[in-house]
Amino acid sequence: MADVDFAAIRQQFPILDQEIHGHPLVYLDSAATSQKPQCVIDAESEFYRTINAGVHRGAHELAARSTMAFEEARAKVARLVGANSEEGEEEIVVTAGATAGLNLLATAFGNASLGRGGKAAQRFALKPGDEIVVSKAEHHSVLLPFQELAYRTGATLKWFDLTEDGRIRSDTANQVITERTKVVAITHVGNTTGAITDIAPIVRRAHEVGAVFILDACQSVPHLKVDFHAMDVDFAAWSAHKMYGPTGVGFLYGKRGLLEALPPANFGGSMVELAWMDKPAEYMAPPARFEAGTQPVAQVVAAGVAADWMRAIGMENIEAHEKAIAGELLKLGDIDGVRILGPRENVDRIGTVAFDVQGVHPHDVGQFIDSLGIAIRVGHHCAQPVHRHFGLYASNRASTGLYNSVEDAQALVEAVSKVRPFFKV
Ligand code: PMP
């Protein structure tokens, strides 16, 4: 790991410099949303102060500058994830977030199933007897859009099972994915377990049978170096707000050839070459085809700043820094009556550590921890099947960002060790 001063980087986050209930804030809820460095906050307001205008329209100078800033941001985001961004080769679509990107795909596949998009789109079409494959570790924003797609098309939803500690059973790829499988949608990192999925065997098998592979990259892009070309994924969706960028925007990666074949999912302004009253419109090439309506330009520009800022720190450095904190968080498992829902070894996992405190409801745990100034998430984290896998309905979840320190994790472990004595269980 290069010598990066993460304590100094933490100073770039104004929100972290405050007390909660009389204690210094320890923010361990970055899997829900990350905090924003000053440069990202400034980028958004600077955009509004200096170049705010609609993009891709209007002949005036501000519109041109705004368009340039928007496209530069797309290129910055593309560089973070190993995607193309040259004009005519763009592989990054702006969305309203991971959920929107995943729904865009499911809707577009549904449209292809109705014959929209012509012959080229037939590779995405589903019919009764076809299969869609997900896993039990999916966030509801993967599970539900593709489950609904199955209902709409008559396709069958199948899923990967999990190991006892919550890893997706990649070793069963050859059985779960069959010649009938058309779509495979899998999380790169479990938002509850923190486990990094061994996606290579799944991608390989999906392609062997001609299926499209979709990656939920929400919990990997902020923490790991990813290269979608090297990983050979067909599509990937994630949100800017978890990678130190603003809320309200996200990105969908698609291999250029697939984006060109994919029919649109949302319809409106700025996405057609020609529109008629009496015949279907002719849609623009990607990415514009998927970006109907006025775009959240300020937020996209700020997300581009976040992407560059992360690259400047170095994804390998971020990964190593958070790994050390994860090691400390995993000591939660040594506390009497505390069970970790996910891999207990600090291998192929990130610093997202969900845990159950025997005999104490997660909301009580969360409130007790909050009273000490520590922010964690409680509930089912929009991932009910994985909780059912562990025999629970809800849990507590601590999750790191690059601004956390080993001391933050130690503070949590100490706080959690007091929970059962406090509640007298
Ligand atoms: N997938 C995973 C793994 C997530 O953690 C989240 C965010 N909780 C999402 C998808 C959905 O992201 P968003 O709510 O930003 O659209």
Residues whose N, C-alpha, C, O or C-beta is under 5 A from the ligand:
A	BS01	PMP	A31 G97 A98 T99 A100 H139 S141 V189 N191 D216 C218 Q219 S239
